């Protein structure tokens, strides 16, 4: 029996009326809280479905995905345009001319590094990003600038002049086959749920 089923007798005493009114108010409050709870659950479910809908996990300002090896012509064209615009802005804004050679687009490692920086910047400044997003980006950017200086030393490109970098060391052509053999030997020594020794031990 809830408060709505409670019937007061004729000419009830004041304290009984007060208790009945309090019970009715509590019943209405309980119903309102339950309604709000259900609405909250429904809203949370809607938000979760929206966040997980489709493969996109990046702000709309990023031409996702950014895996260069997987991009077709149209997707690559969008990423190139997006990246060139951002790098031009970043070099001017952060005065990076001494850290990023003007021919960065001819150096695959720099393309990958700058793609990551651009994606992180757009994410940090997205409308849905936390308030400390830009600060966290700048902390990561400070570390990235050290790598950019290393790349600049590595490329030897200066004053807008591109210099092809010829590697002094190359992997032997049969490296993949040798790696597969070591991997197979390691797998042969393993049992389910019990790791074997290191790959080096598998070949010894």
Secondary structure, 3 states (H helix, E strand, C coil): CCHHHCCCCCCCCHHHHHHHHHHHHHHHHHHHHHHHHHHHHHHHHHHHHHHHCCCCCCCCCCCCCCCHHHCCHHHHHHHHHHHHHHHHHHHHHHCCCCCCCCCHHHCHHHHHHHHHHHHHHHHHCCCCCCCCHHHHHHHHHHHHHHHHHHHHHHHCCECCECCCCCCCCCCCCCHHHHHHHHHHHHHHCCECCECCCCHHHHHC
